[in-house]
Amino acid sequence: MFDYKKNRAWAENLSIVMQLGLTMVGCILFCFVIGFFLDKWVGTRGLFITIFILLGIAGGANVSYRQIMEITGGDEKRKTENGGNGID
């Protein structure tokens, strides 16, 4: 049986890694579908799929980075370095 109290840090880290992975996969898959249907509609072969997969990778990386900064408190460090006014 899994003892949650004993392995709490491990389980929390696993959930964070799974969340980041699913975020990346979701962004890439969503953009793939958009590119697929645009290619089908316009009649091109893979042009929009390639473009939208690259956009999905960039978007997923951006969202994952923001999630990591939120979890680790990186945003608060940046805000205090800028005088607490919230300007990046």
C-alpha positions in Angstrom: 0.0 0.0 0.0 1.2 3.5 -0.8 1.8 5.6 2.3 1.0 9.1 1.3 2.3 10.8 4.5 5.7 9.0 4.1 6.0 9.7 0.4 4.3 13.1 0.1 7.2 15.0 -1.4 7.7 12.3 -4.0 4.0 12.3 -4.9 3.8 16.1 -5.2 6.9 16.1 -7.5 5.4 13.4 -9.6 2.1 15.3 -10.0 4.1 18.5 -11.1 6.0 16.5 -13.7 2.9 14.9 -15.0 1.1 18.3 -15.2 4.0 19.8 -17.2 4.1 16.9 -19.5 0.4 16.9 -20.2 0.5 20.7 -20.7 3.2 20.2 -23.4 1.4 17.3 -25.1 -2.0 19.2 -25.0 -0.5 22.3 -26.6 1.3 20.3 -29.3 -1.7 18.1 -30.0 -4.1 21.0 -30.2 -1.9 22.8 -32.7 -1.4 19.7 -34.7 -5.2 19.3 -35.1 -5.5 22.9 -36.2 -2.7 22.5 -38.7 -4.1 19.2 -40.0 -7.5 20.7 -40.7 -6.0 23.9 -42.3 -3.9 21.7 -44.6 -6.9 19.7 -45.5 -9.0 22.8 -46.1 -6.4 24.7 -48.1 -5.0 21.6 -49.9 -1.4 21.8 -48.8 0.7 18.9 -47.6 2.1 19.4 -44.2 2.8 23.1 -44.4 0.3 24.2 -41.7 1.0 21.1 -39.6 4.7 22.0 -39.4 4.0 25.6 -38.6 1.4 24.8 -36.0 3.5 22.1 -34.3 6.3 24.6 -33.9 3.9 27.1 -32.5 2.5 24.4 -30.2 6.0 23.6 -28.9 6.7 27.3 -28.3 3.4 27.8 -26.6 3.7 24.7 -24.5 7.2 25.6 -23.4 6.0 29.1 -22.5 3.0 27.8 -20.4 5.3 25.2 -18.7 7.8 27.8 -17.9 5.1 30.0 -16.3 3.9 27.0 -14.3 7.4 26.3 -13.0 7.9 29.9 -12.1 4.6 29.9 -10.2 5.4 26.8 -8.3 9.0 27.8 -7.4 8.0 31.4 -6.6 10.2 32.9 -9.4 7.6 35.6 -10.2 7.8 37.0 -6.7 11.6 37.2 -6.8 11.3 39.2 -10.1 8.6 41.5 -8.7 10.7 42.3 -5.6 13.8 43.0 -7.8 11.8 45.5 -9.8 10.7 47.4 -6.7 7.4 45.5 -6.2 5.6 47.4 -9.0 4.9 44.3 -11.1 6.8 45.7 -14.1 8.9 43.0 -15.8 
